[in-house]
Amino acid sequence: MVRAYYWWRYGTVRQGGFTLVELLVVVVMLGTLAVLTLPSFLSQAAKAQQAEAKSALNSWTKVQRIFREHYGRYASFQELALGLPTDTKHYNYIGNGGQEDLAEDYVRLMAFSKKADLKRYAAGVERDVVTVSLPNHYTDQHLQDAAVLCESHAPGQGLADRPLVNGNGDGVWPTCPDGYSNLFGP
């Protein structure tokens, strides 16, 4: 019935399909969308890969503090048994690239980033003196674990710089080296 209408109205029956111009317009539109969205997609992919390192080092610092409370010392990465691999697709925490410094009053872990477009991360925990001001101009000092999680400002492949952790009990809390931000706050 529809064919008959077209034949009566236009004198010919229109065949289905697209013209070359219509196809080119669609291809140009899809290409433009791809160019506009690809950088955002790649940025989100890098953030997801970096979340692995942030999560692993954050868990590591928390478990180090708990371990210290129970056993009076810090533990190695393997001894903590976090269930985290030391070598992943994007980062290496100890072994081939990453490093761990384990001392009596502090511990540091530096992640090795395997890709140049990923930020570098390092963490540290130290036992330090905290001075608390009390009423009547009294002060109280006690030991407390202080943690730092450092994130580089710019991406770069390789080993992260060491956080400034000394474990001297000098009241100077750990900090990040230049070019890094402390994700735990000031």
Helices and strands as residue ranges (DSSP letters): H 2-10, H 20-71, H 77-80, E 91-92, E 99-102, E 106-110, E 112-113, E 121-133, G 135-137, E 139-152, E 158-159, E 180-182
